[in-house]
Amino acid sequence: MVLSCALTYAQNEQNSNQEDRQSIESWNGAKLSYEIHKKVDLTAEVQVRLKSVGETYKSFFVEFQGEYQPFSFLDLGLGYRNFDKLDDVGKKQGHDKFDRLYGFLQTKTSLDRFDFGFRVMHQVKNQRNALEMPKDNTRWRYKFFSRFDIPNWSFDPRMSVEFFMLDEVLSTNAYDKIRFSLGTKKNLKGPNSLSFKYLYQSEVQVKNPLSYHILSLKYEYSIRPDKRE
C-alpha cells in the first residue's frame, strides 16, 4: 500500500502541467500531558496555525486526548478537537467552527537504534452551525513514523509519512492527501520539552495540487508522578 501510494503521488507530480500552488505556514502550540496511571495518559493541547509565517491567521484548536497502553507495543486512543478556522475565500467570509472526534490504534517496535511505529486513525470532523452544505472532513489516516537514537546527542531525528483517505471505502479516488515530516525533540530541564518540525503536505490525484511548507514549534509539559498506588 505504501509503495502504491508513493508511486501515485510521484506520477501526479510528473503529470501536472500547471504550476503547483504552494503556501507557507507555521503551526505553534503547547501541550500538557499527565500520566494518571502507568498505562493511561491524558493530554490537552492548544495550537495556532498561521499563513505566510505569521502574516495571516488560519486556524486555532483546543484538543483533549486519552491514551491507553494495554501492551508495551500497542496504544489505543480517543480524542476531541474544537476547531476555529478562518474562511477568507469567496463572497461569504468569516470563521467556521468544527468539532472533530477521532480514535486511533498505534503499534511500535525497536530495532537497534531505530524506533518504528504505525498508526491507523479514523476522524469524524463536522462543521457546526452551518445551515447549507456543511463542510465535512471525515477520513481514514495511515501514518508511518520512526526515530533514530544518536549516541551522546540530544536532537534525535524523527521522520514520518502519513496518507489521508476520504471516508469512501469502495472509491478508487479515496486517497487524496499526503504529509511528510522531519524534526526533532529536545528535552529541557525537568518536565519540559520542545519539538521542532518541518512538514510538507500536498494534495494528490488532482491536476493542480495545493501544497504546503509548514514549520512547527511545540512546547510540552509532562507530569509523571513518581509514586503510584
C-alpha positions in Angstrom: 0.0 0.0 0.0 2.8 2.4 0.9 4.6 1.8 -2.4 1.4 2.2 -4.5 0.5 5.4 -2.7 4.0 6.8 -3.1 4.0 5.9 -6.8 0.6 7.5 -7.3 1.9 10.7 -5.7 5.1 10.8 -7.8 3.1 10.2 -11.0 0.7 13.0 -10.2 3.6 15.3 -9.6 5.1 14.5 -13.0 1.9 14.7 -14.9 0.9 18.1 -13.6 1.0 20.5 -16.5 0.3 23.6 -14.3 2.5 25.2 -11.7 1.7 23.9 -8.2 0.0 26.2 -5.8 2.2 26.5 -2.7 1.7 28.0 0.7 4.0 28.6 3.7 2.5 28.2 7.2 3.6 28.0 10.8 2.0 25.8 13.4 2.7 26.8 17.0 1.3 25.2 20.1 1.6 24.0 23.7 0.7 20.6 25.2 0.1 19.4 28.7 0.5 15.7 29.4 -0.5 13.9 32.6 0.2 10.2 33.4 -2.6 9.1 35.7 -1.5 5.5 35.5 1.5 3.7 34.1 -0.8 2.7 31.2 -3.0 5.7 30.9 -2.1 9.3 29.7 -4.3 12.3 29.4 -3.3 15.3 27.2 -4.6 18.8 26.5 -3.2 20.8 23.6 -3.8 24.3 22.0 -2.4 25.3 18.6 -2.4 28.4 16.4 -1.8 28.0 12.7 -0.7 31.0 10.7 -0.3 31.5 6.9 2.8 33.0 5.3 4.9 32.6 8.5 2.8 34.7 10.8 1.2 37.2 8.4 -2.4 35.8 8.4 -4.3 33.8 10.9 -5.6 30.5 9.6 -7.0 28.4 12.5 -6.9 27.6 16.2 -7.9 24.5 18.0 -8.2 23.0 21.5 -7.7 19.3 21.8 -8.2 16.7 24.6 -7.0 13.1 24.3 -6.9 9.9 26.3 -4.4 7.1 25.5 -4.3 3.6 26.9 -1.4 1.1 26.6 -2.6 -2.4 27.1 0.7 -3.8 25.9 4.2 -2.3 25.5 3.8 -2.4 21.7 0.2 -1.2 21.4 -1.5 2.1 22.1 -5.3 2.9 21.9 -6.6 6.4 21.9 -9.7 8.6 21.7 -9.8 12.4 21.4 -11.9 15.5 20.7 -10.8 18.7 18.9 -12.7 22.1 18.9 -11.6 23.9 15.7 -11.9 27.5 14.6 -10.9 28.2 11.0 -10.8 31.4 9.1 -12.6 31.2 5.7 -11.2 34.0 3.6 -12.2 32.6 0.2 -15.3 33.6 -1.8 -18.0 36.1 -1.1 -19.0 34.7 2.3 -16.1 35.0 4.6 -15.8 34.5 8.3 -14.9 31.9 11.0 -16.0 28.3 10.6 -16.4 26.2 13.7 -15.7 22.4 13.7 -16.0 19.5 16.0 -13.6 16.6 15.5 -13.9 13.2 17.2 -11.2 10.6 16.5 -9.9 7.2 17.6 -6.6 5.5 16.8 -4.7 2.3 17.1 -0.9 2.5 17.2 1.8 -0.1 17.2 5.5 0.3 17.7 8.8 -1.6 17.9 12.5 -1.1 18.1 15.5 -2.4 16.1 19.0 -1.5 17.3 18.9 2.4 17.5 15.7 2.7 15.4 12.2 3.1 16.8 9.4 2.3 14.3 5.7 2.8 14.5 2.4 2.6 12.5 -0.8 4.4 13.4 -4.3 4.0 12.0 -6.7 6.8 12.8 -10.4 7.5 11.9 -11.7 11.0 12.3 -15.1 12.5 12.1 -15.0 16.2 11.6 -18.2 18.2 11.2 -19.0 21.9 10.8 -21.1 23.5 13.4 -24.0 26.0 12.9 -23.9 25.5 9.1 -27.4 25.8 7.5 -26.4 25.0 4.0 -23.8 22.5 2.7 -21.8 22.0 5.9 -18.1 21.2 5.4 -17.1 17.6 6.3 -13.7 16.2 6.7 -14.3 12.5 7.7 -11.2 10.5 6.9 -9.0 7.5 7.5 -5.3 8.3 8.2 -2.4 5.9 8.0 0.9 7.1 9.5 4.4 5.5 9.5 6.9 7.1 11.8 10.5 6.5 13.1 13.2 7.9 15.4 16.9 7.3 15.3 18.9 7.3 18.6 22.2 9.1 18.1 24.7 8.4 20.9 25.6 11.5 23.0 23.2 13.7 21.0 20.0 15.3 22.3 18.4 16.0 19.0 17.5 12.6 17.7 15.9 12.9 14.2 12.2 11.9 13.8 10.6 11.2 10.5 7.1 10.3 9.3 4.8 9.9 6.3 1.0 10.0 6.5 -1.6 9.1 3.9 -5.1 10.6 4.1 -8.1 8.7 2.7 -11.6 10.0 2.3 -14.3 8.1 4.1 -15.3 6.2 0.9 -14.3 2.6 1.3 -15.2 1.5 -2.2 -13.9 4.6 -4.0 -10.7 4.3 -6.1 -10.1 8.0 -5.6 -10.3 8.0 -1.8 -6.5 8.7 -1.4 -6.3 12.5 -1.7 -3.5 13.9 0.5 -0.1 13.0 1.8 2.1 14.6 4.5 5.8 14.2 5.2 7.6 15.4 8.3 11.2 15.7 9.6 12.1 17.1 13.0 13.4 16.5 16.5 12.5 16.8 20.2 14.7 18.5 22.8 14.2 17.5 26.4 14.8 20.5 28.7 15.3 20.6 32.4 12.6 18.9 34.4 9.3 18.0 32.7 9.8 20.5 29.8 10.5 19.8 26.2 10.4 21.5 22.8 9.6 19.9 19.4 10.8 21.3 16.1 9.4 20.0 12.8 9.2 20.7 9.1 6.2 19.3 7.3 5.4 19.1 3.6 1.8 18.4 2.7 0.2 18.0 -0.8 -3.0 17.1 -2.4 -2.9 14.1 -4.8 -4.9 12.8 -7.7 -5.6 16.4 -8.9 -4.2 18.2 -11.9 -3.1 21.3 -9.9 -2.3 20.1 -6.3 -2.2 22.6 -3.5 0.9 22.0 -1.3 2.1 23.4 2.0 5.5 24.0 3.5 5.0 24.1 7.3 7.3 25.0 10.2 6.1 23.7 13.6 7.1 24.5 17.1 5.5 22.9 20.2 6.2 23.3 23.9 5.3 20.3 26.1 5.0 20.0 29.9 4.7 16.4 31.1 3.6 15.4 34.6 4.8 12.0 35.7 4.1 11.2 39.3 6.9 9.3 40.9 4.7 7.3 43.3 1.6 5.5 42.3 -0.6 3.1 44.2 
